[in-house]
């Protein structure tokens, strides 16, 4: 049994709470937010320091706004707690490196919540292309503006998912980056961006992302030496197109994907990580630092 404290009960925090309550192997021993807006079965704290002094837990799930990640994470780490930090690990590369230093000093097990790694269609896509030469990868992540976002722009909120996915799916590092962004309808942050990358072994990649589209779309397209794949992250569907013929025909194969909620799979991996140290796909602080460096490239 892993005893956890959940810090941050906003929109995403509520999702974590629902999943943790339903999963075996977890016991929620404390909840924390600046105010309590509903009744819970577990002890609720509105002061983090008070919770750290009084609650008994092995690991903390940090789901507060990004600008608070460093402060909350370091306080928990200095109390000897393992951490699950929602992406990105911090607001800046410098803050992320500060968290990494304290985590190493305390020998803590820390992961960053890049949930799309645990989308079953991503796992199946990785399996399908594991032995193939990858030519290119393109990701589209668009939709209307989510009201829950107040402190970051689209590069920090959305593109970090896909920068991480490009490295995770291909297993290759990003060498060169070009980012084109604009601010169309929002006051403080960019809401529209196209990112282009050169990876190791001459793999090329791109991300199209915005908060301007009236519907949500989450897709990945991968071209390999052997086939072309289209993955729908929302529907968890994966299609392979292969064996192109001179008469413009080709073979279409629907790949088998065992559908499951990504957050459930992610927390199962986190539970094992806390107990054994085995990551099983969980992102590291170092992974998130690379993602922050790429997303802030000029």
CORCORPE-V541343 format. One line per field, one symbol per residue. psi: psi as a letter, one per 40 degrees, with the letter a starting at -180 (. if undefined). burial: 1 if it has 9 or more other C-alpha atoms within 8 Angstrom, else 0. Layout:
BEGIN
psi->???
burial->???
END
This chain:
BEGIN
psi->hhhihhhhfaddddddddddddhieihheiihidiheiiidihhiehdddddddihidiihhfiideedddddddddeefiiihhiiidididddddddddddddefihhihggdddehdddddddddedeihhdihhhhgiaihhdehdeiadddddddddddddddddfiihdihhhhiihdeiddiiehihhiihiiffhiiihhiifeheihhhihhhhiddihhhhhddefihhhhifhidfeiihhhhihhhhihddddddddddddddeehdfehiiddddddddddeei.
burial->0111111110001101101110000111111110000000000111110011000011111111010111011101110011111111111010111111011001011111111111111111110010000111111111110000000111111111111111111000010011101010000011111111111100111111111110011111111100111111100111111100000001100010100001111110111111000010011110111011111000
END
